[in-house]
Amino acid sequence: MNRLGSLLAVTSILIAACRSAPAASPVPATGAPPATAAAARPAWALAVHGGAGVIPKTMDAAVRAEYVAALEGALAHGRDLLAAGGSSLDVVEAVVRRLKDDPHFNAAKGAVYTHEGRHELDAAIMDGRTLAAGAVTGVTTVAHPISLARLVMERSPHVLLAGEGAEKFAAEQGMERVDNHSFDTERRYQQWQEALEKERQAAAAKEHGTVGAVALDRDGNLAAATSTGGLTNKSWGRVGDTPIVGAGTYANNSTAAISCTGTGELFIRHTVAHDVSALMEYQGMTVQEAADAVIHGKLKPGDGGLIAVAHDGSIALVFNSEGMFRGAADSTGRFAVAIWE
């Protein structure tokens, strides 16, 4: 057989082999089968928290039921908004506003007392799509601090406004204003009195009542929002981690959205929220691995915790304190709230 004939014979054999072989499934660059990856990745995801700290398991059953109902209500509200196509930014603001109005949590109604006997509120919000952020600290008459933080992000050239300046900005924007005593609750008043009697902030060290929400929407955008009433019996204009972008609040579409709760000074020193994002970005960690590394590896037991939603819809709820009021939901049907392990 001549050379041309040999080539034709080999070609015929190869064509026949290809026709008889089963078709191979396409594999993406990650190496994961596309059907499995698509099934595992939620179209949207949400996590919420109502603070971390010493939360006794001896809590009265009726009180526990109230906390569970509050968390479930906030989680369901955010779930419904995301399922309907709502943006992550709108959803985290709406969820935090709902938690803020619940006296069980230290955010607005139910905020703790400062040493002077008033309430000073902090809040921050961040858009993972653009890295835009807005925050306020030390506001005393703003009904919805998280919404004011969003206005700082969208209607000012700044990121963080404090005290009187934040109040003036709120007035310019037509924000709802209330009397500072509208945030009063008997429970927080008694905590303040105990702290005054002991002349130290022991009561504050036992409970971190910040609220927060993080979300991934159907467009793949992440957002984080956090709000707090501060620290019981605090003095000297103290500011915690909540309004500090990168410490208590952070969102980046390439990594995750994070909201923290705990001993604010330590979360600031370790830039906890951004550190989780950085470990994901630079070391390739999953959101769970990164959150564990920071909360359990860099902080001390009892310092607090965080919630996070990654760009792939995975959720991390991590804390090193006795408990953390928290919940998570996603498009696969996940819906659960918890307090302890």
C-alpha positions as CSV (number, residue, x, y, z in Angstrom):
1,M,0.0,0.0,0.0
2,N,1.4,3.4,-0.9
3,R,1.8,6.3,1.6
4,L,-1.4,8.0,0.7
5,G,-3.4,4.8,1.1
6,S,-1.9,4.2,4.5
7,L,-3.0,7.7,5.7
8,L,-6.5,7.2,4.4
9,A,-6.8,3.9,6.2
10,V,-5.6,5.4,9.5
11,T,-8.0,8.4,9.1
12,S,-11.0,6.0,8.5
13,I,-10.1,4.0,11.7
14,L,-10.0,7.2,13.8
15,I,-13.3,8.5,12.4
16,A,-15.0,5.2,13.2
17,A,-13.6,5.2,16.7
18,C,-14.9,8.7,17.4
19,R,-18.3,7.9,16.1
20,S,-18.6,4.8,18.4
21,A,-17.2,6.5,21.5
22,P,-19.7,8.1,24.0
23,A,-19.8,11.9,24.0
24,A,-17.8,13.5,26.8
25,S,-19.4,16.0,29.1
26,P,-17.8,19.5,28.9
27,V,-15.8,20.3,32.0
28,P,-15.2,23.9,33.0
29,A,-11.9,25.4,33.8
30,T,-12.4,24.7,37.5
31,G,-12.6,21.0,36.8
32,A,-16.0,20.6,38.4
33,P,-18.8,19.1,36.3
34,P,-21.1,22.0,35.3
35,A,-24.3,20.3,36.3
36,T,-23.0,19.6,39.8
37,A,-21.6,23.1,40.2
38,A,-24.9,24.7,39.0
39,A,-26.9,22.6,41.3
40,A,-24.7,23.4,44.3
41,R,-24.5,27.2,43.8
42,P,-27.5,29.1,45.1
43,A,-29.0,31.9,43.0
44,W,-29.1,34.0,46.1
45,A,-28.1,33.7,49.7
46,L,-28.6,35.6,53.0
47,A,-27.3,35.6,56.5
48,V,-28.4,37.7,59.5
49,H,-27.2,38.1,63.1
50,G,-28.4,39.8,66.3
51,G,-25.2,39.8,68.3
52,A,-22.8,37.5,70.0
53,G,-21.6,37.1,73.5
54,V,-22.5,35.3,76.8
55,I,-26.0,34.1,76.0
56,P,-26.9,31.7,78.8
57,K,-28.5,28.4,77.8
58,T,-30.6,28.7,80.8
59,M,-32.5,31.4,79.1
60,D,-36.3,31.3,79.8
61,A,-38.0,29.2,77.1
62,A,-40.5,32.0,76.4
63,V,-37.7,34.6,75.9
64,R,-35.8,32.2,73.7
65,A,-39.0,31.8,71.6
66,E,-39.1,35.6,71.2
67,Y,-35.6,35.8,69.9
68,V,-36.1,32.9,67.5
69,A,-39.3,34.5,66.2
70,A,-37.5,37.8,65.7
71,L,-34.7,36.2,63.8
72,E,-37.0,34.1,61.7
73,G,-39.1,37.2,60.8
74,A,-36.1,39.2,59.7
75,L,-34.7,36.2,57.8
76,A,-38.0,35.5,56.0
77,H,-38.3,39.2,55.1
78,G,-34.9,39.2,53.4
79,R,-35.5,35.8,51.8
80,D,-38.7,37.0,50.2
81,L,-37.1,40.1,48.9
82,L,-34.2,38.2,47.4
83,A,-36.4,35.5,45.9
84,A,-38.4,38.3,44.2
85,G,-35.3,39.7,42.6
86,G,-34.4,42.4,45.1
87,S,-30.9,43.8,45.1
88,S,-28.5,42.7,47.9
89,L,-28.0,46.3,48.9
90,D,-31.8,46.9,49.4
91,V,-32.2,43.7,51.2
92,V,-29.5,44.1,53.8
93,E,-30.8,47.6,54.5
94,A,-34.3,46.3,54.9
95,V,-33.3,43.4,57.1
96,V,-31.2,45.6,59.4
97,R,-34.0,48.2,59.7
98,R,-36.4,45.4,60.8
99,L,-33.9,44.1,63.4
100,K,-33.3,47.7,64.5
101,D,-37.0,48.1,65.4
102,D,-36.9,45.0,67.6
103,P,-36.2,45.7,71.3
104,H,-34.5,42.4,71.8
105,F,-31.4,43.6,70.0
106,N,-29.0,46.5,70.6
107,A,-29.5,48.6,67.5
108,A,-32.0,51.4,68.0
109,K,-35.1,50.5,69.9
110,G,-33.4,48.6,72.7
111,A,-30.0,50.3,72.3
112,V,-27.8,50.3,75.4
113,Y,-27.1,53.4,77.5
114,T,-23.9,55.4,77.5
115,H,-22.4,56.7,80.8
116,E,-24.4,59.9,80.3
117,G,-27.6,58.0,80.1
118,R,-28.4,58.4,76.4
119,H,-28.2,56.3,73.3
120,E,-25.6,56.7,70.6
121,L,-26.1,54.7,67.4
122,D,-23.6,53.5,64.7
123,A,-24.2,51.9,61.3
124,A,-22.4,51.0,58.1
125,I,-23.3,49.6,54.7
126,M,-21.2,48.5,51.8
127,D,-21.8,47.6,48.2
128,G,-19.6,44.7,47.0
129,R,-20.2,45.6,43.4
130,T,-18.4,49.0,43.6
131,L,-16.7,48.9,47.0
132,A,-18.7,52.0,47.8
133,A,-19.5,52.4,51.6
134,G,-21.2,54.7,54.0
135,A,-21.2,54.9,57.8
136,V,-22.4,57.0,60.7
137,T,-21.3,57.0,64.3
138,G,-22.7,58.6,67.5
139,V,-26.1,59.6,66.1
140,T,-28.8,60.2,68.7
141,T,-32.0,61.2,66.9
142,V,-31.9,59.3,63.6
143,A,-34.7,56.7,63.5
144,H,-32.9,54.6,60.9
145,P,-29.1,54.8,61.2
146,I,-28.5,52.2,58.5
147,S,-30.5,54.2,56.0
148,L,-28.5,57.3,56.9
149,A,-25.4,55.3,56.3
150,R,-26.6,54.5,52.8
151,L,-27.3,58.1,52.1
152,V,-23.8,59.0,53.2
153,M,-22.6,56.4,50.6
154,E,-24.9,57.6,47.8
155,R,-25.3,61.3,48.4
156,S,-22.0,62.5,49.8
157,P,-18.4,62.3,48.9
158,H,-17.6,60.8,52.3
159,V,-17.6,57.3,53.9
160,L,-18.0,58.1,57.6
161,L,-19.8,61.0,59.3
162,A,-19.8,61.4,63.1
163,G,-22.0,62.9,65.8
164,E,-23.3,66.4,65.1
165,G,-22.1,66.3,61.5
166,A,-24.1,63.1,60.8
167,E,-27.1,64.7,62.5
168,K,-26.9,67.8,60.2
169,F,-26.6,65.6,57.2
170,A,-29.6,63.6,58.3
171,A,-31.6,66.9,58.5
172,E,-30.5,68.0,55.1
173,Q,-31.6,64.6,53.7
174,G,-35.0,64.8,55.3
175,M,-34.4,61.7,57.4
176,E,-37.0,60.7,60.1
177,R,-35.9,62.1,63.5
178,V,-37.0,60.9,66.9
179,D,-36.4,61.8,70.5
180,N,-33.5,59.9,72.0
181,H,-35.7,58.4,74.7
182,S,-37.7,56.6,72.0
183,F,-34.9,54.0,72.0
184,D,-35.4,53.3,75.8
185,T,-36.2,49.9,77.1
186,E,-36.4,48.8,80.7
187,R,-34.0,45.9,80.2
188,R,-31.2,48.2,78.8
189,Y,-31.9,50.7,81.6
190,Q,-31.3,48.0,84.3
191,Q,-28.1,46.9,82.5
192,W,-26.9,50.5,82.7
193,Q,-27.7,50.8,86.4
194,E,-25.8,47.6,87.1
195,A,-22.8,48.9,85.2
196,L,-22.9,52.2,87.0
197,E,-23.0,50.5,90.4
198,K,-20.0,48.3,89.5
199,E,-18.1,51.3,88.0
200,R,-17.0,49.3,85.1
201,Q,-18.3,48.0,81.9
202,A,-18.8,44.4,82.9
203,A,-22.3,44.3,81.7
204,A,-21.2,45.2,78.2
205,A,-18.6,42.5,78.1
206,K,-21.3,39.9,78.5
207,E,-23.4,40.8,75.5
208,H,-22.6,42.1,72.1
209,G,-26.0,43.1,70.7
210,T,-25.1,44.4,67.2
211,V,-27.3,43.4,64.3
212,G,-26.2,42.7,60.7
213,A,-27.1,41.2,57.4
214,V,-25.1,40.1,54.4
215,A,-26.6,39.0,51.0
216,L,-25.9,37.8,47.5
217,D,-28.5,38.7,45.0
218,R,-29.5,37.1,41.6
219,D,-27.2,39.4,39.7
220,G,-24.2,38.1,41.7
221,N,-23.8,41.3,43.8
222,L,-22.9,41.2,47.4
223,A,-23.7,43.7,50.2
224,A,-23.2,44.0,53.9
225,A,-24.9,46.1,56.6
226,T,-24.3,46.4,60.3
227,S,-25.9,48.6,63.0
228,T,-25.4,48.9,66.8
229,G,-26.4,50.8,69.9
230,G,-22.8,50.7,71.2
231,L,-21.4,49.6,74.5
232,T,-23.2,49.7,77.9
233,N,-22.0,52.7,80.0
234,K,-19.4,53.8,77.3
235,S,-17.6,57.1,77.8
236,W,-15.3,59.5,76.0
237,G,-16.9,59.3,72.5
238,R,-16.0,55.6,72.1
239,V,-16.5,54.2,68.6
240,G,-16.5,50.4,68.0
241,D,-16.0,48.3,64.9
242,T,-19.5,48.6,63.4
243,P,-19.0,51.8,61.4
244,I,-15.4,51.1,60.5
245,V,-15.3,49.7,57.0
246,G,-13.0,46.7,57.0
247,A,-13.3,46.1,60.7
248,G,-17.0,45.3,61.4
249,T,-18.4,45.6,57.9
250,Y,-17.0,44.7,54.4
251,A,-18.2,43.6,51.0
252,N,-16.4,42.7,47.8
253,N,-18.0,40.9,44.9
254,S,-14.8,39.0,44.3
255,T,-14.8,37.5,47.8
256,A,-17.6,37.9,50.3
257,A,-19.8,40.2,52.3
258,I,-19.1,40.2,56.1
259,S,-20.8,41.6,59.2
260,C,-19.2,41.3,62.6
261,T,-20.3,41.4,66.2
262,G,-18.2,41.4,69.3
263,T,-15.6,43.3,71.3
264,G,-15.2,46.2,68.9
265,E,-11.7,47.3,69.8
266,L,-10.4,43.8,68.9
267,F,-12.2,43.7,65.7
268,I,-10.7,47.0,64.7
269,R,-7.2,46.0,65.7
270,H,-7.5,42.8,63.5
271,T,-9.5,44.4,60.7
272,V,-11.6,41.3,61.0
273,A,-14.1,41.8,58.1
274,H,-11.4,42.7,55.6
275,D,-9.1,40.0,56.8
276,V,-11.7,37.4,55.9
277,S,-11.9,38.8,52.4
278,A,-8.1,39.0,52.1
279,L,-7.6,35.4,53.1
280,M,-10.1,34.4,50.4
281,E,-8.5,36.6,47.7
282,Y,-4.8,36.0,48.4
283,Q,-4.7,32.5,49.8
284,G,-7.7,31.0,48.0
285,M,-9.5,30.0,51.2
286,T,-13.2,29.3,51.2
287,V,-15.4,31.7,53.2
288,Q,-15.7,29.1,56.0
289,E,-12.0,28.5,56.1
290,A,-11.2,32.3,56.2
291,A,-13.8,33.0,58.9
292,D,-12.6,30.1,61.1
293,A,-8.9,31.3,60.6
294,V,-9.8,34.8,61.9
295,I,-12.3,34.1,64.6
296,H,-10.7,31.1,66.0
297,G,-7.1,31.8,65.0
298,K,-6.6,35.5,65.6
299,L,-9.2,36.4,68.2
300,K,-9.6,35.0,71.7
301,P,-12.5,32.9,73.0
302,G,-15.4,35.2,73.9
303,D,-14.5,38.0,71.5
304,G,-17.5,37.5,69.2
305,G,-18.3,36.3,65.7
306,L,-19.3,37.1,62.2
307,I,-21.6,36.2,59.4
308,A,-20.5,36.0,55.8
309,V,-21.9,35.2,52.3
310,A,-19.3,34.4,49.6
311,H,-19.5,35.2,45.9
312,D,-20.5,31.6,45.2
313,G,-23.4,31.7,47.7
314,S,-21.8,29.7,50.5
315,I,-22.4,31.0,54.0
316,A,-20.3,31.1,57.1
317,L,-21.7,31.7,60.6
318,V,-18.7,31.6,63.0
319,F,-18.3,32.7,66.6
320,N,-16.0,32.0,69.6
321,S,-18.4,33.2,72.3
322,E,-21.0,31.2,74.1
323,G,-23.6,32.0,71.5
324,M,-24.6,34.2,68.5
325,F,-28.1,35.0,67.4
326,R,-28.0,34.1,63.7
327,G,-29.8,32.8,60.7
328,A,-29.2,31.8,57.1
329,A,-31.3,31.2,54.0
330,D,-30.7,30.6,50.3
331,S,-32.5,29.7,47.1
332,T,-31.9,26.0,47.6
333,G,-34.4,26.0,50.4
334,R,-32.1,26.5,53.3
335,F,-33.8,28.4,56.2
336,A,-32.6,28.1,59.7
337,V,-31.9,30.2,62.8
338,A,-29.9,29.3,65.9
339,I,-28.4,30.8,69.1
340,W,-25.9,28.3,70.4
341,E,-23.9,25.5,68.7
